[in-house]
Amino acid sequence: MLGSLTASSFVVLVLSGVILAANGPATWSYNGPMLFAAAVHFWALQAFFFFMMMHLWRVFFTGAWRGGRRETWLLGAVALIIAIPTAFTGFLINGDFYSQWNAVQAKDGLNATGLGWVNLPSAGQMFGMHVVVLPLTLSVVIFGHIFRVRKEGVVPPYPDRHRSEGKEDEGHGSTFGR
């Protein structure tokens, strides 16, 4: 269910992003319908990250990566890693002083790691990264993740320790604390 909610919020995110990109950044701050589209885009992003993290934690803690599904889990983790700079570049193209300050600070950080070729203060480069490169990459990774889930199916639950040890449940209610 959490994976479906993540995928659904991603679809809303892409559709609202297409509407915003088609009308251009000049309309984002004063046009009423574009303000609504920007708000839908923002809240779809919040839902996407929330459901993605819940999905990631549920899969990890329930051991759904077992049974040869490690690569599927890793594709989901790669999707999260790609989603972070996608969201950050979207934040940077707002063009307000706060996003400009963050762009300069991130540029300094990338220069320190040797990735200075990424020009974060360039609105055009960030717009291209946010609208084309990163979303397409993220879409391919998410499609690959969903394809692998559909191909491999869901993992069976852990075996019941009491039944596998030959102990029968005596009907005393919950098995917690035993």
mmCIF file of the C-alpha atoms, coordinates in Angstrom:
data_MODEL
# 
_entry.id   MODEL 
# 
loop_
_atom_site.group_PDB 
_atom_site.id 
_atom_site.type_symbol 
_atom_site.label_atom_id 
_atom_site.label_alt_id 
_atom_site.label_comp_id 
_atom_site.label_asym_id 
_atom_site.label_entity_id 
_atom_site.label_seq_id 
_atom_site.pdbx_PDB_ins_code 
_atom_site.Cartn_x 
_atom_site.Cartn_y 
_atom_site.Cartn_z 
_atom_site.occupancy 
_atom_site.B_iso_or_equiv 
_atom_site.pdbx_formal_charge 
_atom_site.auth_seq_id 
_atom_site.auth_comp_id 
_atom_site.auth_asym_id 
_atom_site.auth_atom_id 
_atom_site.pdbx_PDB_model_num 
ATOM 1   C CA . MET A 1 1   ? 0.000  0.000   0.000   1.00 0.00 ? 1   MET A CA 1 
ATOM 2   C CA . LEU A 1 2   ? 2.790  2.438   0.845   1.00 0.00 ? 2   LEU A CA 1 
ATOM 3   C CA . GLY A 1 3   ? 4.484  1.740   -2.482  1.00 0.00 ? 3   GLY A CA 1 
ATOM 4   C CA . SER A 1 4   ? 1.230  2.470   -4.314  1.00 0.00 ? 4   SER A CA 1 
ATOM 5   C CA . LEU A 1 5   ? 0.811  5.719   -2.394  1.00 0.00 ? 5   LEU A CA 1 
ATOM 6   C CA . THR A 1 6   ? 4.387  6.670   -3.255  1.00 0.00 ? 6   THR A CA 1 
ATOM 7   C CA . ALA A 1 7   ? 3.797  5.938   -6.945  1.00 0.00 ? 7   ALA A CA 1 
ATOM 8   C CA . SER A 1 8   ? 0.480  7.822   -6.917  1.00 0.00 ? 8   SER A CA 1 
ATOM 9   C CA . SER A 1 9   ? 2.031  10.897  -5.343  1.00 0.00 ? 9   SER A CA 1 
ATOM 10  C CA . PHE A 1 10  ? 4.832  10.701  -7.918  1.00 0.00 ? 10  PHE A CA 1 
ATOM 11  C CA . VAL A 1 11  ? 2.241  10.756  -10.731 1.00 0.00 ? 11  VAL A CA 1 
ATOM 12  C CA . VAL A 1 12  ? 0.581  13.846  -9.195  1.00 0.00 ? 12  VAL A CA 1 
ATOM 13  C CA . LEU A 1 13  ? 4.032  15.380  -8.788  1.00 0.00 ? 13  LEU A CA 1 
ATOM 14  C CA . VAL A 1 14  ? 4.894  14.830  -12.457 1.00 0.00 ? 14  VAL A CA 1 
ATOM 15  C CA . LEU A 1 15  ? 1.525  16.079  -13.731 1.00 0.00 ? 15  LEU A CA 1 
ATOM 16  C CA . SER A 1 16  ? 1.636  19.249  -11.642 1.00 0.00 ? 16  SER A CA 1 
ATOM 17  C CA . GLY A 1 17  ? 5.255  19.735  -12.684 1.00 0.00 ? 17  GLY A CA 1 
ATOM 18  C CA . VAL A 1 18  ? 4.322  19.486  -16.365 1.00 0.00 ? 18  VAL A CA 1 
ATOM 19  C CA . ILE A 1 19  ? 1.660  22.168  -15.840 1.00 0.00 ? 19  ILE A CA 1 
ATOM 20  C CA . LEU A 1 20  ? 4.167  24.420  -14.091 1.00 0.00 ? 20  LEU A CA 1 
ATOM 21  C CA . ALA A 1 21  ? 6.896  23.865  -16.686 1.00 0.00 ? 21  ALA A CA 1 
ATOM 22  C CA . ALA A 1 22  ? 4.504  24.479  -19.594 1.00 0.00 ? 22  ALA A CA 1 
ATOM 23  C CA . ASN A 1 23  ? 3.569  27.904  -18.234 1.00 0.00 ? 23  ASN A CA 1 
ATOM 24  C CA . GLY A 1 24  ? 7.088  28.969  -17.266 1.00 0.00 ? 24  GLY A CA 1 
ATOM 25  C CA . PRO A 1 25  ? 8.565  30.359  -14.073 1.00 0.00 ? 25  PRO A CA 1 
ATOM 26  C CA . ALA A 1 26  ? 7.285  33.888  -14.709 1.00 0.00 ? 26  ALA A CA 1 
ATOM 27  C CA . THR A 1 27  ? 3.709  32.771  -13.895 1.00 0.00 ? 27  THR A CA 1 
ATOM 28  C CA . TRP A 1 28  ? 4.446  30.884  -10.685 1.00 0.00 ? 28  TRP A CA 1 
ATOM 29  C CA . SER A 1 29  ? 4.199  33.763  -8.242  1.00 0.00 ? 29  SER A CA 1 
ATOM 30  C CA . TYR A 1 30  ? 1.336  35.936  -9.467  1.00 0.00 ? 30  TYR A CA 1 
ATOM 31  C CA . ASN A 1 31  ? -1.076 33.771  -11.454 1.00 0.00 ? 31  ASN A CA 1 
ATOM 32  C CA . GLY A 1 32  ? -3.817 32.234  -9.294  1.00 0.00 ? 32  GLY A CA 1 
ATOM 33  C CA . PRO A 1 33  ? -4.133 28.877  -11.102 1.00 0.00 ? 33  PRO A CA 1 
ATOM 34  C CA . MET A 1 34  ? -0.331 28.560  -11.193 1.00 0.00 ? 34  MET A CA 1 
ATOM 35  C CA . LEU A 1 35  ? -0.165 29.237  -7.456  1.00 0.00 ? 35  LEU A CA 1 
ATOM 36  C CA . PHE A 1 36  ? -2.592 26.347  -7.027  1.00 0.00 ? 36  PHE A CA 1 
ATOM 37  C CA . ALA A 1 37  ? -0.504 24.126  -9.315  1.00 0.00 ? 37  ALA A CA 1 
ATOM 38  C CA . ALA A 1 38  ? 2.631  25.092  -7.370  1.00 0.00 ? 38  ALA A CA 1 
ATOM 39  C CA . ALA A 1 39  ? 0.866  24.237  -4.093  1.00 0.00 ? 39  ALA A CA 1 
ATOM 40  C CA . VAL A 1 40  ? -0.247 20.861  -5.494  1.00 0.00 ? 40  VAL A CA 1 
ATOM 41  C CA . HIS A 1 41  ? 3.327  20.253  -6.664  1.00 0.00 ? 41  HIS A CA 1 
ATOM 42  C CA . PHE A 1 42  ? 4.702  21.138  -3.224  1.00 0.00 ? 42  PHE A CA 1 
ATOM 43  C CA . TRP A 1 43  ? 2.268  18.945  -1.285  1.00 0.00 ? 43  TRP A CA 1 
ATOM 44  C CA . ALA A 1 44  ? 2.667  16.064  -3.735  1.00 0.00 ? 44  ALA A CA 1 
ATOM 45  C CA . LEU A 1 45  ? 6.394  16.297  -3.042  1.00 0.00 ? 45  LEU A CA 1 
ATOM 46  C CA . GLN A 1 46  ? 5.762  16.173  0.696   1.00 0.00 ? 46  GLN A CA 1 
ATOM 47  C CA . ALA A 1 47  ? 3.510  13.131  0.263   1.00 0.00 ? 47  ALA A CA 1 
ATOM 48  C CA . PHE A 1 48  ? 6.039  11.485  -2.069  1.00 0.00 ? 48  PHE A CA 1 
ATOM 49  C CA . PHE A 1 49  ? 8.877  11.749  0.428   1.00 0.00 ? 49  PHE A CA 1 
ATOM 50  C CA . PHE A 1 50  ? 6.673  10.775  3.381   1.00 0.00 ? 50  PHE A CA 1 
ATOM 51  C CA . PHE A 1 51  ? 5.299  7.668   1.685   1.00 0.00 ? 51  PHE A CA 1 
ATOM 52  C CA . MET A 1 52  ? 8.688  6.777   0.228   1.00 0.00 ? 52  MET A CA 1 
ATOM 53  C CA . MET A 1 53  ? 10.314 6.869   3.667   1.00 0.00 ? 53  MET A CA 1 
ATOM 54  C CA . MET A 1 54  ? 7.464  4.897   5.239   1.00 0.00 ? 54  MET A CA 1 
ATOM 55  C CA . HIS A 1 55  ? 7.705  2.350   2.417   1.00 0.00 ? 55  HIS A CA 1 
ATOM 56  C CA . LEU A 1 56  ? 11.484 2.111   2.767   1.00 0.00 ? 56  LEU A CA 1 
ATOM 57  C CA . TRP A 1 57  ? 11.291 1.589   6.531   1.00 0.00 ? 57  TRP A CA 1 
ATOM 58  C CA . ARG A 1 58  ? 8.454  -0.925  6.297   1.00 0.00 ? 58  ARG A CA 1 
ATOM 59  C CA . VAL A 1 59  ? 10.289 -2.962  3.670   1.00 0.00 ? 59  VAL A CA 1 
ATOM 60  C CA . PHE A 1 60  ? 13.531 -2.839  5.652   1.00 0.00 ? 60  PHE A CA 1 
ATOM 61  C CA . PHE A 1 61  ? 12.093 -3.682  9.065   1.00 0.00 ? 61  PHE A CA 1 
ATOM 62  C CA . THR A 1 62  ? 9.794  -6.447  7.817   1.00 0.00 ? 62  THR A CA 1 
ATOM 63  C CA . GLY A 1 63  ? 12.626 -8.027  5.857   1.00 0.00 ? 63  GLY A CA 1 
ATOM 64  C CA . ALA A 1 64  ? 10.894 -7.737  2.498   1.00 0.00 ? 64  ALA A CA 1 
ATOM 65  C CA . TRP A 1 65  ? 14.337 -7.514  0.854   1.00 0.00 ? 65  TRP A CA 1 
ATOM 66  C CA . ARG A 1 66  ? 14.867 -11.239 1.524   1.00 0.00 ? 66  ARG A CA 1 
ATOM 67  C CA . GLY A 1 67  ? 14.616 -13.989 -1.052  1.00 0.00 ? 67  GLY A CA 1 
ATOM 68  C CA . GLY A 1 68  ? 16.639 -12.432 -3.845  1.00 0.00 ? 68  GLY A CA 1 
ATOM 69  C CA . ARG A 1 69  ? 14.879 -9.081  -3.638  1.00 0.00 ? 69  ARG A CA 1 
ATOM 70  C CA . ARG A 1 70  ? 17.947 -7.140  -2.544  1.00 0.00 ? 70  ARG A CA 1 
ATOM 71  C CA . GLU A 1 71  ? 18.333 -5.485  -5.948  1.00 0.00 ? 71  GLU A CA 1 
ATOM 72  C CA . THR A 1 72  ? 14.722 -4.343  -5.836  1.00 0.00 ? 72  THR A CA 1 
ATOM 73  C CA . TRP A 1 73  ? 15.295 -2.757  -2.440  1.00 0.00 ? 73  TRP A CA 1 
ATOM 74  C CA . LEU A 1 74  ? 18.496 -1.141  -3.704  1.00 0.00 ? 74  LEU A CA 1 
ATOM 75  C CA . LEU A 1 75  ? 16.618 0.323   -6.691  1.00 0.00 ? 75  LEU A CA 1 
ATOM 76  C CA . GLY A 1 76  ? 14.181 1.883   -4.231  1.00 0.00 ? 76  GLY A CA 1 
ATOM 77  C CA . ALA A 1 77  ? 17.086 3.299   -2.220  1.00 0.00 ? 77  ALA A CA 1 
ATOM 78  C CA . VAL A 1 78  ? 18.626 4.684   -5.434  1.00 0.00 ? 78  VAL A CA 1 
ATOM 79  C CA . ALA A 1 79  ? 15.255 6.291   -6.210  1.00 0.00 ? 79  ALA A CA 1 
ATOM 80  C CA . LEU A 1 80  ? 15.398 8.039   -2.836  1.00 0.00 ? 80  LEU A CA 1 
ATOM 81  C CA . ILE A 1 81  ? 18.961 9.208   -3.496  1.00 0.00 ? 81  ILE A CA 1 
ATOM 82  C CA . ILE A 1 82  ? 17.927 10.611  -6.906  1.00 0.00 ? 82  ILE A CA 1 
ATOM 83  C CA . ALA A 1 83  ? 14.757 12.205  -5.471  1.00 0.00 ? 83  ALA A CA 1 
ATOM 84  C CA . ILE A 1 84  ? 16.738 14.322  -3.008  1.00 0.00 ? 84  ILE A CA 1 
ATOM 85  C CA . PRO A 1 85  ? 18.669 16.400  -5.586  1.00 0.00 ? 85  PRO A CA 1 
ATOM 86  C CA . THR A 1 86  ? 15.537 16.529  -7.731  1.00 0.00 ? 86  THR A CA 1 
ATOM 87  C CA . ALA A 1 87  ? 13.673 18.197  -4.872  1.00 0.00 ? 87  ALA A CA 1 
ATOM 88  C CA . PHE A 1 88  ? 16.637 20.424  -4.066  1.00 0.00 ? 88  PHE A CA 1 
ATOM 89  C CA . THR A 1 89  ? 16.947 21.714  -7.636  1.00 0.00 ? 89  THR A CA 1 
ATOM 90  C CA . GLY A 1 90  ? 13.218 22.467  -7.584  1.00 0.00 ? 90  GLY A CA 1 
ATOM 91  C CA . PHE A 1 91  ? 13.750 24.478  -4.434  1.00 0.00 ? 91  PHE A CA 1 
ATOM 92  C CA . LEU A 1 92  ? 16.613 26.370  -6.074  1.00 0.00 ? 92  LEU A CA 1 
ATOM 93  C CA . ILE A 1 93  ? 14.621 27.513  -9.107  1.00 0.00 ? 93  ILE A CA 1 
ATOM 94  C CA . ASN A 1 94  ? 12.232 29.514  -6.901  1.00 0.00 ? 94  ASN A CA 1 
ATOM 95  C CA . GLY A 1 95  ? 14.626 32.430  -7.247  1.00 0.00 ? 95  GLY A CA 1 
ATOM 96  C CA . ASP A 1 96  ? 14.018 34.029  -3.863  1.00 0.00 ? 96  ASP A CA 1 
ATOM 97  C CA . PHE A 1 97  ? 16.886 35.100  -1.626  1.00 0.00 ? 97  PHE A CA 1 
ATOM 98  C CA . TYR A 1 98  ? 16.656 32.020  0.580   1.00 0.00 ? 98  TYR A CA 1 
ATOM 99  C CA . SER A 1 99  ? 17.018 29.661  -2.388  1.00 0.00 ? 99  SER A CA 1 
ATOM 100 C CA . GLN A 1 100 ? 19.852 31.785  -3.800  1.00 0.00 ? 100 GLN A CA 1 
ATOM 101 C CA . TRP A 1 101 ? 21.699 31.624  -0.486  1.00 0.00 ? 101 TRP A CA 1 
ATOM 102 C CA . ASN A 1 102 ? 21.236 27.842  -0.387  1.00 0.00 ? 102 ASN A CA 1 
ATOM 103 C CA . ALA A 1 103 ? 22.479 27.596  -3.974  1.00 0.00 ? 103 ALA A CA 1 
ATOM 104 C CA . VAL A 1 104 ? 25.687 29.448  -3.116  1.00 0.00 ? 104 VAL A CA 1 
ATOM 105 C CA . GLN A 1 105 ? 26.251 27.346  0.013   1.00 0.00 ? 105 GLN A CA 1 
ATOM 106 C CA . ALA A 1 106 ? 25.615 24.108  -1.899  1.00 0.00 ? 106 ALA A CA 1 
ATOM 107 C CA . LYS A 1 107 ? 27.944 25.322  -4.675  1.00 0.00 ? 107 LYS A CA 1 
ATOM 108 C CA . ASP A 1 108 ? 30.682 25.833  -2.074  1.00 0.00 ? 108 ASP A CA 1 
ATOM 109 C CA . GLY A 1 109 ? 30.045 22.339  -0.714  1.00 0.00 ? 109 GLY A CA 1 
ATOM 110 C CA . LEU A 1 110 ? 30.167 20.781  -4.182  1.00 0.00 ? 110 LEU A CA 1 
ATOM 111 C CA . ASN A 1 111 ? 33.384 22.690  -4.952  1.00 0.00 ? 111 ASN A CA 1 
ATOM 112 C CA . ALA A 1 112 ? 34.910 21.203  -1.808  1.00 0.00 ? 112 ALA A CA 1 
ATOM 113 C CA . THR A 1 113 ? 34.058 17.679  -3.004  1.00 0.00 ? 113 THR A CA 1 
ATOM 114 C CA . GLY A 1 114 ? 35.348 18.253  -6.535  1.00 0.00 ? 114 GLY A CA 1 
ATOM 115 C CA . LEU A 1 115 ? 31.937 18.544  -8.182  1.00 0.00 ? 115 LEU A CA 1 
ATOM 116 C CA . GLY A 1 116 ? 32.358 22.210  -9.039  1.00 0.00 ? 116 GLY A CA 1 
ATOM 117 C CA . TRP A 1 117 ? 31.109 21.710  -12.605 1.00 0.00 ? 117 TRP A CA 1 
ATOM 118 C CA . VAL A 1 118 ? 27.524 21.771  -11.232 1.00 0.00 ? 118 VAL A CA 1 
ATOM 119 C CA . ASN A 1 119 ? 26.569 25.451  -11.327 1.00 0.00 ? 119 ASN A CA 1 
ATOM 120 C CA . LEU A 1 120 ? 23.844 25.650  -8.699  1.00 0.00 ? 120 LEU A CA 1 
ATOM 121 C CA . PRO A 1 121 ? 23.330 29.429  -8.871  1.00 0.00 ? 121 PRO A CA 1 
ATOM 122 C CA . SER A 1 122 ? 22.506 29.093  -12.598 1.00 0.00 ? 122 SER A CA 1 
ATOM 123 C CA . ALA A 1 123 ? 18.711 29.125  -12.798 1.00 0.00 ? 123 ALA A CA 1 
ATOM 124 C CA . GLY A 1 124 ? 18.762 27.740  -16.352 1.00 0.00 ? 124 GLY A CA 1 
ATOM 125 C CA . GLN A 1 125 ? 20.956 24.787  -15.461 1.00 0.00 ? 125 GLN A CA 1 
ATOM 126 C CA . MET A 1 126 ? 18.899 24.000  -12.366 1.00 0.00 ? 126 MET A CA 1 
ATOM 127 C CA . PHE A 1 127 ? 15.657 24.312  -14.348 1.00 0.00 ? 127 PHE A CA 1 
ATOM 128 C CA . GLY A 1 128 ? 16.968 21.811  -16.912 1.00 0.00 ? 128 GLY A CA 1 
ATOM 129 C CA . MET A 1 129 ? 18.181 19.440  -14.207 1.00 0.00 ? 129 MET A CA 1 
ATOM 130 C CA . HIS A 1 130 ? 14.890 19.704  -12.295 1.00 0.00 ? 130 HIS A CA 1 
ATOM 131 C CA . VAL A 1 131 ? 12.523 19.490  -15.241 1.00 0.00 ? 131 VAL A CA 1 
ATOM 132 C CA . VAL A 1 132 ? 14.299 17.060  -17.574 1.00 0.00 ? 132 VAL A CA 1 
ATOM 133 C CA . VAL A 1 133 ? 17.374 15.167  -16.401 1.00 0.00 ? 133 VAL A CA 1 
ATOM 134 C CA . LEU A 1 134 ? 16.598 14.189  -12.816 1.00 0.00 ? 134 LEU A CA 1 
ATOM 135 C CA . PRO A 1 135 ? 12.852 13.431  -13.247 1.00 0.00 ? 135 PRO A CA 1 
ATOM 136 C CA . LEU A 1 136 ? 13.530 11.218  -16.265 1.00 0.00 ? 136 LEU A CA 1 
ATOM 137 C CA . THR A 1 137 ? 16.267 9.384   -14.379 1.00 0.00 ? 137 THR A CA 1 
ATOM 138 C CA . LEU A 1 138 ? 13.990 9.010   -11.355 1.00 0.00 ? 138 LEU A CA 1 
ATOM 139 C CA . SER A 1 139 ? 11.144 7.760   -13.562 1.00 0.00 ? 139 SER A CA 1 
ATOM 140 C CA . VAL A 1 140 ? 13.365 5.076   -15.094 1.00 0.00 ? 140 VAL A CA 1 
ATOM 141 C CA . VAL A 1 141 ? 14.559 3.906   -11.668 1.00 0.00 ? 141 VAL A CA 1 
ATOM 142 C CA . ILE A 1 142 ? 11.009 3.853   -10.255 1.00 0.00 ? 142 ILE A CA 1 
ATOM 143 C CA . PHE A 1 143 ? 9.782  1.947   -13.332 1.00 0.00 ? 143 PHE A CA 1 
ATOM 144 C CA . GLY A 1 144 ? 12.598 -0.579  -12.867 1.00 0.00 ? 144 GLY A CA 1 
ATOM 145 C CA . HIS A 1 145 ? 11.706 -0.933  -9.178  1.00 0.00 ? 145 HIS A CA 1 
ATOM 146 C CA . ILE A 1 146 ? 8.017  -1.511  -9.934  1.00 0.00 ? 146 ILE A CA 1 
ATOM 147 C CA . PHE A 1 147 ? 8.897  -3.942  -12.754 1.00 0.00 ? 147 PHE A CA 1 
ATOM 148 C CA . ARG A 1 148 ? 11.064 -5.997  -10.386 1.00 0.00 ? 148 ARG A CA 1 
ATOM 149 C CA . VAL A 1 149 ? 8.346  -6.021  -7.706  1.00 0.00 ? 149 VAL A CA 1 
ATOM 150 C CA . ARG A 1 150 ? 5.774  -7.222  -10.250 1.00 0.00 ? 150 ARG A CA 1 
ATOM 151 C CA . LYS A 1 151 ? 8.195  -9.820  -11.654 1.00 0.00 ? 151 LYS A CA 1 
ATOM 152 C CA . GLU A 1 152 ? 9.358  -11.261 -8.327  1.00 0.00 ? 152 GLU A CA 1 
ATOM 153 C CA . GLY A 1 153 ? 6.174  -10.802 -6.319  1.00 0.00 ? 153 GLY A CA 1 
ATOM 154 C CA . VAL A 1 154 ? 6.064  -10.045 -2.639  1.00 0.00 ? 154 VAL A CA 1 
ATOM 155 C CA . VAL A 1 155 ? 8.209  -11.890 -0.155  1.00 0.00 ? 155 VAL A CA 1 
ATOM 156 C CA . PRO A 1 156 ? 6.488  -14.477 2.052   1.00 0.00 ? 156 PRO A CA 1 
ATOM 157 C CA . PRO A 1 157 ? 6.337  -13.659 5.765   1.00 0.00 ? 157 PRO A CA 1 
ATOM 158 C CA . TYR A 1 158 ? 8.884  -14.936 8.225   1.00 0.00 ? 158 TYR A CA 1 
ATOM 159 C CA . PRO A 1 159 ? 8.124  -18.475 9.405   1.00 0.00 ? 159 PRO A CA 1 
ATOM 160 C CA . ASP A 1 160 ? 6.419  -18.758 12.776  1.00 0.00 ? 160 ASP A CA 1 
ATOM 161 C CA . ARG A 1 161 ? 9.103  -19.809 15.258  1.00 0.00 ? 161 ARG A CA 1 
ATOM 162 C CA . HIS A 1 162 ? 6.629  -21.645 17.482  1.00 0.00 ? 162 HIS A CA 1 
ATOM 163 C CA . ARG A 1 163 ? 5.264  -23.759 14.668  1.00 0.00 ? 163 ARG A CA 1 
ATOM 164 C CA . SER A 1 164 ? 8.714  -24.448 13.189  1.00 0.00 ? 164 SER A CA 1 
ATOM 165 C CA . GLU A 1 165 ? 10.011 -25.622 16.594  1.00 0.00 ? 165 GLU A CA 1 
ATOM 166 C CA . GLY A 1 166 ? 7.120  -28.055 16.914  1.00 0.00 ? 166 GLY A CA 1 
ATOM 167 C CA . LYS A 1 167 ? 5.300  -26.029 19.589  1.00 0.00 ? 167 LYS A CA 1 
ATOM 168 C CA . GLU A 1 168 ? 1.598  -25.607 19.182  1.00 0.00 ? 168 GLU A CA 1 
ATOM 169 C CA . ASP A 1 169 ? -0.190 -22.382 20.064  1.00 0.00 ? 169 ASP A CA 1 
ATOM 170 C CA . GLU A 1 170 ? -2.283 -23.112 23.126  1.00 0.00 ? 170 GLU A CA 1 
ATOM 171 C CA . GLY A 1 171 ? -4.756 -20.331 22.411  1.00 0.00 ? 171 GLY A CA 1 
ATOM 172 C CA . HIS A 1 172 ? -3.559 -18.014 25.162  1.00 0.00 ? 172 HIS A CA 1 
ATOM 173 C CA . GLY A 1 173 ? -4.089 -14.883 23.127  1.00 0.00 ? 173 GLY A CA 1 
ATOM 174 C CA . SER A 1 174 ? -1.206 -12.892 21.753  1.00 0.00 ? 174 SER A CA 1 
ATOM 175 C CA . THR A 1 175 ? 2.179  -14.422 21.047  1.00 0.00 ? 175 THR A CA 1 
ATOM 176 C CA . PHE A 1 176 ? 3.952  -11.268 22.232  1.00 0.00 ? 176 PHE A CA 1 
ATOM 177 C CA . GLY A 1 177 ? 6.197  -11.748 25.230  1.00 0.00 ? 177 GLY A CA 1 
ATOM 178 C CA . ARG A 1 178 ? 6.720  -15.454 24.779  1.00 0.00 ? 178 ARG A CA 1 
# 
